[in-house]
Amino acid sequence: MEYKTSKEGKFDSIYLAYKDDVYRISYKYTKNEDLAHEITQKAFFQFYTHMDKANIKSARGYLMRTARNLAFNLTRDTKYEQIEAEMCALEEDSASTISVEDAYIMDEQRKRQDELKKSILERLREENELWYEAINLVCCLEKPQELVAEELGVSKDVLYSRLYRARKWIHKNFGEEFDELVRRS
């Protein structure tokens, strides 16, 4: 003989009452029976785990909204995965069509760009340590400017000023070399 707690009894009655509605809303947004079943199961699992805090009278609305959101999230994620897979396939195709000469030229250009970058950063550090720090954090490490300003203990305006002056100095001292490298790439 199996005994059920009052929570399990309430859950069973809610499940029996709304399982078809939740499945229908899941299927409406996914157009896939297997995914609709999976979403239905997830929605009821979430409801069961939060059932102690939930208002039983609003169970249907909660379940329907949860199923809809899960379906939206799943279809969104699936689209991103498809796009990502297509991008990877395109990269593989383009990588296989690059000749050995082109690969060598690209590698040499990359080396020259890296050397120029190191040279610019070394000279910038010699010129002004504060400019170097700002450029290195924002441009090389690609940190958000708001975080860099906090990290350096300055206002955003002060950081913007340092970045502007550093870029102006770089353009003045390395403009031709940098433009030539950019044109080659």
C-alpha positions as CSV (number, residue, x, y, z in Angstrom):
1,M,0.0,0.0,0.0
2,E,1.4,3.3,-1.1
3,Y,0.8,6.5,0.9
4,K,1.1,10.0,-0.6
5,T,1.8,13.2,1.1
6,S,-0.5,16.1,0.8
7,K,2.1,17.8,-1.5
8,E,2.2,14.8,-3.8
9,G,-1.6,14.6,-3.9
10,K,-1.9,18.2,-4.8
11,F,0.7,17.9,-7.4
12,D,-1.0,14.8,-8.9
13,S,-4.3,16.6,-9.2
14,I,-2.7,19.7,-10.8
15,Y,-0.7,17.4,-13.2
16,L,-3.8,15.6,-14.3
17,A,-5.8,18.8,-14.7
18,Y,-3.2,20.7,-16.8
19,K,-0.8,18.3,-18.5
20,D,-2.7,18.5,-21.8
21,D,-2.8,22.3,-21.7
22,V,0.9,22.5,-21.0
23,Y,1.7,20.0,-23.7
24,R,-0.4,22.0,-26.2
25,I,1.3,25.3,-25.5
26,S,4.7,23.6,-25.7
27,Y,3.8,22.0,-29.0
28,K,2.4,25.3,-30.4
29,Y,5.8,27.0,-30.0
30,T,8.1,24.1,-30.8
31,K,6.2,22.2,-33.5
32,N,7.9,19.0,-32.3
33,E,6.3,16.3,-30.2
34,D,9.4,15.2,-28.4
35,L,10.4,18.7,-27.5
36,A,6.9,19.4,-26.3
37,H,7.0,16.4,-24.0
38,E,10.4,17.4,-22.7
39,I,9.2,21.0,-22.0
40,T,6.0,19.7,-20.3
41,Q,8.1,17.6,-18.1
42,K,10.5,20.5,-17.2
43,A,7.6,22.8,-16.5
44,F,6.0,20.4,-14.1
45,F,9.3,19.6,-12.5
46,Q,9.9,23.4,-11.9
47,F,6.5,23.7,-10.5
48,Y,7.0,20.7,-8.2
49,T,10.3,22.1,-6.8
50,H,8.7,25.5,-6.1
51,M,5.3,24.2,-5.1
52,D,5.7,25.0,-1.4
53,K,6.0,28.7,-2.2
54,A,3.5,28.7,-5.1
55,N,-0.1,29.8,-5.0
56,I,-2.0,26.7,-6.1
57,K,-4.8,28.8,-7.5
58,S,-2.4,30.2,-10.1
59,A,-0.8,26.9,-11.0
60,R,-2.3,26.8,-14.5
61,G,-1.0,30.3,-15.4
62,Y,2.4,29.5,-13.9
63,L,2.7,26.2,-15.8
64,M,1.6,27.8,-19.1
65,R,4.0,30.7,-18.8
66,T,6.8,28.4,-17.8
67,A,6.2,26.1,-20.8
68,R,6.0,29.1,-23.2
69,N,9.3,30.5,-21.8
70,L,11.0,27.2,-22.0
71,A,9.9,26.7,-25.6
72,F,11.1,30.2,-26.5
73,N,14.4,29.6,-24.9
74,L,14.9,26.2,-26.5
75,T,14.0,27.5,-30.0
76,R,16.3,30.5,-29.5
77,D,19.2,28.3,-28.3
78,T,18.6,25.9,-31.2
79,K,18.8,28.8,-33.7
80,Y,22.1,30.0,-32.2
81,E,23.5,26.5,-32.3
82,Q,22.5,26.2,-36.0
83,I,24.1,29.5,-36.8
84,E,27.2,28.6,-34.9
85,A,27.5,25.2,-36.7
86,E,27.0,26.9,-40.1
87,M,29.8,29.5,-39.2
88,C,32.1,26.6,-38.2
89,A,31.4,24.8,-41.5
90,L,32.1,28.0,-43.5
91,E,35.3,28.5,-41.6
92,E,36.4,24.9,-42.3
93,D,35.5,25.3,-46.0
94,S,37.4,28.6,-46.3
95,A,40.4,27.2,-44.4
96,S,40.6,24.3,-46.8
97,T,40.5,26.6,-49.9
98,I,43.5,28.7,-48.7
99,S,46.6,28.0,-50.6
100,V,49.9,27.4,-48.9
101,E,51.2,30.7,-50.3
102,D,48.2,32.6,-48.9
103,A,48.6,31.0,-45.5
104,Y,52.3,31.9,-45.4
105,I,51.6,35.5,-46.4
106,M,48.8,35.7,-43.8
107,D,51.2,34.3,-41.2
108,E,53.9,36.9,-42.1
109,Q,51.4,39.7,-41.9
110,R,50.2,38.5,-38.5
111,K,53.8,38.4,-37.3
112,R,54.5,41.9,-38.5
113,Q,51.3,43.2,-36.9
114,D,52.3,41.5,-33.6
115,E,55.8,43.1,-33.8
116,L,54.4,46.5,-34.5
117,K,51.9,46.1,-31.7
118,K,54.7,45.2,-29.3
119,S,56.9,48.1,-30.5
120,I,54.0,50.6,-30.1
121,L,53.2,49.4,-26.6
122,E,56.9,49.5,-25.5
123,R,57.3,53.0,-26.9
124,L,54.0,54.1,-25.3
125,R,55.1,52.7,-22.0
126,E,58.3,54.7,-22.2
127,E,56.4,57.9,-23.2
128,N,53.6,57.7,-20.5
129,E,52.9,54.8,-18.1
130,L,49.3,56.0,-17.5
131,W,48.5,56.0,-21.3
132,Y,50.1,52.5,-21.6
133,E,48.0,51.2,-18.8
134,A,44.8,52.6,-20.2
135,I,45.5,51.3,-23.8
136,N,46.6,47.9,-22.6
137,L,43.5,47.3,-20.5
138,V,41.0,48.7,-23.0
139,C,42.4,47.8,-26.4
140,C,44.6,44.8,-25.8
141,L,42.7,43.0,-23.0
142,E,39.4,44.3,-24.3
143,K,38.0,45.2,-20.8
144,P,34.9,47.5,-20.7
145,Q,35.9,51.1,-20.1
146,E,33.7,51.4,-17.0
147,L,35.6,48.5,-15.3
148,V,39.0,49.9,-16.3
149,A,38.1,53.3,-14.9
150,E,37.1,51.6,-11.6
151,E,40.3,49.5,-11.6
152,L,42.5,52.5,-12.2
153,G,40.6,54.5,-9.6
154,V,39.8,57.4,-12.0
155,S,36.6,58.7,-13.5
156,K,35.4,57.7,-17.0
157,D,36.2,61.2,-18.3
158,V,39.8,60.9,-17.1
159,L,40.1,57.4,-18.7
160,Y,38.6,58.8,-22.0
161,S,41.1,61.6,-22.0
162,R,44.0,59.2,-21.4
163,L,42.8,56.9,-24.2
164,Y,42.4,59.9,-26.6
165,R,45.8,61.3,-25.9
166,A,47.4,57.8,-26.2
167,R,45.7,57.1,-29.5
168,K,46.7,60.6,-30.8
169,W,50.3,59.9,-29.8
170,I,50.3,56.5,-31.5
171,H,48.8,57.9,-34.7
172,K,51.4,60.7,-34.7
173,N,54.4,58.4,-34.2
174,F,53.3,55.2,-35.9
175,G,50.5,56.3,-38.3
176,E,52.2,55.4,-41.6
177,E,53.4,52.0,-40.5
178,F,50.1,51.2,-38.9
179,D,48.1,52.3,-42.0
180,E,50.4,50.2,-44.2
181,L,49.8,47.1,-42.1
182,V,46.1,47.7,-42.1
183,R,46.0,48.1,-45.9
184,R,47.8,44.8,-46.3
185,S,45.4,42.8,-44.2
